[in-house]
Amino acid sequence: MAAQGRDIKLSESRVEGYRNFATKLWNASRFAEMNGCARVAGFDPRAAREPLNRWILGEAAKAVAETSAAIESYRFNDAANAAYRFVWSVFCDWCLELAKPVLQSAENSPAKAETQATIAHVLDTVYALLHPFMPFVTEELWAIKGEAGPPRESVLALGPWAGRGFSRRCAAEAEIGWVVDLVSEIRSVRSEMGVPAAAQPALTLVAPAPELAAVARRWAETIRRLARVGDLVFAEAPPPGSLQLSCAGRSPAIPVAGILDIAAERGRLGKEIARSGAKSPKSTPSSPTPDFLARRPEEVVAEHQERREAALARHPQDVGGAGKAGADLIRRTCRRAA
């Protein structure tokens, strides 16, 4: 948060959030240790064959590049944010979740061994990325994880900076990216439309390309587990009474007839649109003037901007271009309910 020239007020909730981040990093390391993810002498990231491993190695290389560039230009807040996003939102939230079926399988396959070595390698990259910002926890984890595998050459503080020895792979990025986008969209739609958590409707892929259908079959069990859906169905058209999603140019659908009251949902959305239409444009927060920005504290300006964006999203007719996202959201939601 501490950009150059900016004063940050101490926030206890923010301190709690970063404590939670440290706990998540520690638990991710423990999860890796419990699942046999130990460092392997001579591990070469470029030799990885599994799509998940190639994807996370590419994401790690991208995070290293972003963090390095920010540090070299003295944008330490951007460097910390790049490392934070990669660890929390990519490695912990997705890589470890997608790797669970392989890591927890009883079979000692080459794919499992490669995944274990890859995760151990990425964890070393994570410790190096985070060390400038949280040295004590990362130094402790570096020492603990160094007890297995080849011996460490030095403490983390004296070790080399995270390497960039792997480039992004478009095929792996497209495959895993589609799975991540699909699960995220299903979760979002379920929450937005109030689909009960216990319900597991089928997921229909409408006229998918052959390569996409192959990806869906490979990751079907993972999609069902993470998105809480039932059978994976292929069809030429979406079934009646389904929620249609937008994912990588395709339109998967979730049949909700019998799960949601579609007539009641239409009524709710109609009232929402009516309330939005009755809203006076004058009540929407106006765009801040340069004089306002110069005289107000930064946190006041940020709060004003957040209120304005929320208002425009709810009442898209107030400002033409800025409200387009809100209008699109209402139209998309109406289409889902139909």
C-alpha positions in Angstrom: 0.0 0.0 0.0 2.9 2.4 0.7 3.4 4.0 -2.7 5.9 6.8 -2.9 4.6 10.0 -1.2 1.6 8.2 0.4 1.0 8.1 4.1 -0.8 5.0 5.3 -3.0 4.9 8.4 -2.5 1.9 10.6 -5.5 -0.5 10.2 -5.9 -3.4 12.5 -8.1 -5.2 10.0 -5.3 -4.9 7.4 -2.8 -6.3 10.0 -5.2 -9.2 10.6 -5.4 -9.8 6.8 -1.6 -10.1 6.5 -1.5 -12.4 9.5 -4.0 -14.6 7.6 -1.7 -14.4 4.6 1.3 -15.6 6.7 -0.9 -18.4 8.0 -2.0 -19.4 4.5 1.7 -19.6 3.4 2.6 -21.7 6.4 -0.4 -24.1 5.8 0.5 -24.4 2.1 4.0 -25.4 3.0 2.7 -27.9 5.5 0.2 -29.3 2.9 3.1 -29.7 0.5 5.2 -31.5 3.1 2.3 -33.8 4.0 1.9 -34.8 0.4 5.5 -35.6 -0.3 6.5 -32.5 -2.2 10.2 -32.6 -1.6 13.0 -30.9 -3.6 14.7 -33.0 -6.2 18.3 -32.5 -7.1 18.8 -31.3 -10.6 15.1 -30.5 -11.1 14.6 -28.7 -14.5 11.4 -26.7 -14.9 11.7 -26.9 -18.7 11.4 -30.7 -18.6 7.9 -30.5 -17.0 5.3 -32.4 -19.1 2.0 -32.1 -17.1 -0.2 -29.1 -18.1 -0.8 -28.1 -14.5 2.9 -28.0 -13.8 3.8 -26.1 -16.9 1.0 -23.6 -16.1 2.1 -22.9 -12.5 5.8 -22.7 -13.6 4.8 -20.1 -16.2 2.8 -18.2 -13.7 5.7 -18.2 -11.2 8.0 -16.9 -14.0 5.6 -14.1 -14.7 5.4 -13.2 -10.9 9.2 -13.2 -10.7 9.4 -10.8 -13.7 6.7 -8.5 -12.3 8.2 -8.4 -8.8 11.8 -7.9 -10.1 10.7 -5.1 -12.4 8.9 -3.3 -9.6 11.8 -3.6 -7.2 14.3 -2.4 -9.8 12.2 0.7 -10.3 11.7 1.3 -6.5 8.0 0.5 -6.7 8.1 -1.7 -3.6 4.3 -1.6 -3.1 3.8 -3.0 -6.6 6.4 -5.7 -6.0 4.7 -6.8 -2.8 1.3 -6.8 -4.5 2.6 -8.9 -7.4 4.1 -11.5 -5.0 1.0 -11.5 -2.8 -1.4 -12.0 -5.8 0.6 -14.9 -7.1 0.9 -16.7 -3.7 -2.7 -16.2 -2.6 -4.8 -16.1 -5.8 -2.8 -18.4 -8.1 -0.6 -20.8 -6.1 -2.8 -21.5 -3.0 -6.2 -20.9 -4.4 -5.8 -22.8 -7.7 -2.6 -24.8 -8.1 -2.8 -26.7 -4.8 -6.5 -27.3 -5.3 -6.1 -28.6 -8.9 -3.1 -30.7 -7.8 -5.0 -32.5 -4.9 -6.3 -35.5 -6.9 -2.8 -36.2 -8.2 -1.0 -35.7 -4.9 -3.5 -37.7 -2.9 -3.7 -40.6 -5.3 -2.3 -44.0 -4.1 -0.6 -44.6 -7.4 3.1 -43.5 -7.6 3.0 -42.3 -11.2 5.5 -40.1 -13.1 2.8 -37.4 -13.1 2.6 -37.5 -9.3 6.4 -37.4 -8.9 6.7 -34.5 -11.3 3.9 -32.6 -9.5 5.5 -33.1 -6.1 8.9 -31.8 -7.4 7.2 -28.9 -9.2 5.3 -27.7 -6.1 8.5 -27.9 -4.0 10.4 -25.9 -6.7 7.6 -23.3 -6.8 7.6 -23.0 -3.0 11.3 -22.1 -3.1 10.4 -19.4 -5.6 7.7 -18.2 -3.3 10.0 -17.9 -0.3 12.5 -15.9 -2.4 9.9 -13.6 -3.7 8.4 -12.9 -0.3 11.7 -12.7 1.6 12.3 -8.9 1.1 8.8 -8.2 2.6 8.4 -10.9 5.3 12.0 -12.2 6.1 11.4 -14.1 9.3 8.6 -16.5 8.2 10.2 -17.2 4.9 13.6 -17.8 6.4 12.0 -20.3 8.8 10.2 -22.1 6.1 13.3 -22.2 3.9 15.2 -23.9 6.7 12.3 -26.4 7.4 11.9 -27.3 3.8 15.6 -27.6 3.4 15.7 -30.6 5.7 14.4 -32.8 2.8 16.2 -33.2 -0.5 19.6 -31.8 -1.4 21.2 -29.6 1.3 20.8 -25.9 1.1 23.9 -23.9 0.1 23.1 -20.9 2.3 20.4 -19.2 4.3 17.7 -17.6 2.3 19.0 -14.0 3.0 22.3 -14.9 1.3 20.8 -17.0 -1.4 20.2 -16.1 -5.1 17.2 -14.2 -6.2 14.3 -16.2 -7.6 15.2 -17.5 -11.1 13.2 -17.0 -14.3 14.2 -20.3 -15.8 10.9 -21.1 -17.4 8.8 -19.2 -20.0 5.0 -19.2 -20.2 3.4 -22.0 -22.3 0.4 -21.0 -24.3 -1.2 -24.4 -24.5 -1.0 -25.1 -20.8 -2.1 -21.6 -20.0 -5.2 -22.0 -22.3 -6.1 -25.3 -20.8 -5.8 -24.5 -17.1 -7.0 -21.0 -17.7 -10.3 -22.3 -19.1 -10.8 -24.6 -16.1 -10.1 -21.8 -13.7 -12.4 -19.4 -15.6 -15.2 -22.0 -15.8 -15.1 -22.8 -12.1 -15.0 -19.1 -11.2 -17.9 -18.3 -13.4 -20.0 -21.2 -12.0 -19.3 -20.1 -8.5 -20.2 -16.5 -9.3 -23.5 -17.5 -11.0 -24.5 -19.8 -8.2 -23.9 -17.0 -5.6 -25.6 -14.3 -7.8 -28.7 -16.4 -8.5 -29.0 -18.0 -5.1 -28.5 -21.6 -6.2 -28.5 -23.7 -2.9 -25.1 -25.0 -1.9 -26.4 -28.5 -1.6 -27.7 -28.6 -5.2 -25.5 -30.1 -7.8 -27.1 -29.4 -11.2 -25.6 -30.8 -14.4 -23.1 -28.8 -16.4 -23.9 -28.6 -20.1 -21.2 -27.7 -22.6 -22.9 -26.4 -25.7 -21.3 -27.5 -29.0 -17.7 -27.4 -27.7 -14.8 -27.6 -30.1 -13.1 -31.1 -30.1 -10.0 -29.9 -28.2 -12.2 -28.1 -25.6 -14.3 -31.3 -25.1 -11.1 -33.2 -24.5 -10.0 -30.7 -21.9 -13.4 -30.9 -20.2 -13.2 -34.7 -20.0 -9.7 -34.6 -18.6 -10.7 -32.2 -15.8 -14.3 -33.3 -15.4 -13.8 -34.7 -11.8 -12.0 -31.6 -10.7 -14.7 -29.3 -12.2 -17.4 -31.3 -10.5 -15.6 -31.1 -7.1 -14.6 -27.4 -7.2 -17.8 -26.0 -8.8 -20.2 -28.4 -7.0 -22.0 -29.6 -10.2 -23.2 -33.0 -11.2 -22.7 -34.7 -14.6 -20.9 -33.1 -17.4 -23.1 -33.2 -20.5 -22.4 -32.3 -24.1 -25.3 -30.9 -26.2 -26.0 -28.8 -29.3 -28.2 -26.3 -27.5 -28.7 -25.3 -23.9 -31.5 -27.1 -22.1 -34.7 -25.1 -21.2 -34.6 -23.3 -17.9 -30.8 -23.0 -17.6 -28.4 -20.4 -16.5 -26.1 -19.6 -19.5 -22.5 -18.6 -18.6 -19.8 -16.8 -20.6 -16.5 -18.6 -20.5 -13.7 -18.1 -23.1 -16.1 -17.4 -25.9 -18.2 -20.5 -25.1 -21.6 -20.7 -23.4 -21.8 -23.5 -20.9 -25.2 -23.8 -19.2 -26.5 -25.0 -15.9 -30.1 -26.3 -15.8 -31.9 -24.9 -12.8 -35.5 -25.9 -13.5 -36.8 -27.4 -10.3 -34.0 -25.8 -8.3 -34.9 -22.2 -8.8 -38.3 -20.6 -9.1 -37.7 -18.9 -12.5 -41.0 -16.9 -12.4 -40.1 -15.5 -9.0 -36.6 -14.7 -10.2 -38.1 -12.8 -13.1 -40.2 -10.8 -10.7 -37.2 -10.0 -8.5 -35.1 -8.8 -11.5 -38.1 -6.8 -12.8 -38.3 -4.9 -9.4 -34.5 -4.4 -9.5 -34.7 -2.8 -12.9 -37.7 -0.7 -11.9 -35.9 0.6 -8.8 -32.9 1.4 -11.0 -35.0 3.2 -13.5 -36.7 5.3 -10.8 -33.3 6.4 -9.4 -32.7 10.1 -10.0 -29.4 10.8 -11.9 -28.8 13.7 -9.5 -28.5 11.3 -6.6 -25.5 9.5 -8.2 -22.2 10.8 -6.8 -20.6 13.1 -9.3 -17.2 12.8 -10.8 -14.6 14.4 -8.5 -13.1 17.7 -9.7 -9.3 18.3 -9.7 -9.9 20.8 -6.9 -11.7 18.1 -4.9 -8.9 15.7 -5.5 -6.2 18.2 -4.4 -7.9 19.2 -1.2 -9.2 15.9 0.1 -7.2 13.1 1.9 -6.5 10.1 -0.3 -8.8 7.8 1.7 -11.7 10.2 1.2 -11.1 10.4 -2.5 -10.9 6.6 -2.7 -14.2 6.2 -0.7 -15.9 8.7 -3.0 -14.7 6.8 -6.1 -15.9 3.5 -4.7 -19.4 5.0 -4.0 -19.6 6.5 -7.5 -18.6 3.2 -9.2 -21.1 1.2 -7.1 -23.9 3.7 -7.9 -23.1 3.6 -11.6 -23.1 -0.2 -11.6 -26.6 -0.1 -10.0 -28.0 2.7 -12.1 -26.4 2.5 -15.6 -28.6 5.1 -17.1 -27.0 7.9 -15.0 -23.8 8.2 -17.1 -23.7 6.8 -20.6 -20.3 5.1 -21.0 -19.4 4.6 -17.4 -22.7 2.8 -16.7 -22.4 0.3 -19.5 -21.0 -2.4 -17.2 -24.0 -2.1 -15.0 -26.4 -2.3 -18.0 -24.6 -5.4 -19.2 -24.9 -7.0 -15.8 -28.6 -6.5 -15.7 -29.1 -7.8 -19.2 -26.9 -10.8 -18.5 -28.8 -11.6 -15.3 -32.2 -11.3 -17.1 -31.0 -13.7 -19.8 -29.9 -16.2 -17.1 -33.3 -16.1 -15.4 -35.0 -16.6 -18.7 
